[in-house]
């Protein structure tokens, strides 16, 4: 098992890519702290594994005290934090002129500030132990651009910049930081984005055919890329942007 003995904290863990990453990490032998504001969905994660393998924390990723307590409690229980995956994110699907300041601030808060807060709190422990792997969730749209989603695209560009900064600032402390850039992936967030369109079916088809592979990604496919970046197979990899986008950027 590729993560045997490792301890991982995963935000946005109750659905989509975050949930697939939790499930894969558990199968690969990690002990996981799963964080999400959806307490009911979180409750189904641990399953028969129980708290010996998966601990669930319901709360807002913007809660600074929660982030610090979660890391402290993880260290108290399991001695270390080896992996952080910041999968929590939101998207409102509006062009700039239709984006209110509240809209902008909400997206930036969850996608950028939430990512920063959990990175910072995990860095406190990772620097003490002299090792760690951080994987952020950006988007292929941060590289390619995208229509009608100004705040989301900008937020994911900020996540990429933060990822590179952290990678360089902590490379000499044994810590790696990399980003995954998913294409459109079959998640509740993607379905909500299509449902906001005037013609959801047409919007879905335009997005599907924009991918060179002619299909959407699966959460498990993105989780596999996250596993690679978080594990020892990527021991010489830091500061990279790994597209998992079905050929979107190449097309």
C-alpha angles and dihedrals in degrees: 000000000000098000100037110154093007125128118217134187114202124185123201085033102151100075147007119004093353093056093046089052092051091050093048093046090052092050089051092056103262126138107231138205106201117201126191139133091235101087095178094054091045091055091066094055104076093052114162092342092076128191093313087078108015129034119186125211118190114205150094117295087220092064102106094192091050092053093051094045092047092055093044092049091047091053091046091052103036106015101238150025113234102166137030122188116185103201099148112115146139136208128197101184105224134134117240097264091055095044112102121209088251090054091049094047093047093053094043091047097055099034101039109017093040090051091048095048095053092044091051095049093047091047089061089064098033092056090050093053094039097233144069146133123226122191119188127195114233126153140244084244089069087067102031101032123229143218128256098004105085100155094045094049091047092048093053090050087055090051089055092051091048091049092055092046093052092045092056097039094054105028090105090054094061094258125131125198123190138161132227117212108203122195118218104319128191099256136128089259091057092048091050090051092054092045089059090062123095088239108026095185092052091047091051092050093049090052094045094052092046087071113083089224090056095231143075123260124255121235088237091059092055090044089056090056090048090051090054094051093044095048138072093264086076095048091129095044124096136143093021132139110220113196116211093178112126091249097308094137093044095049 
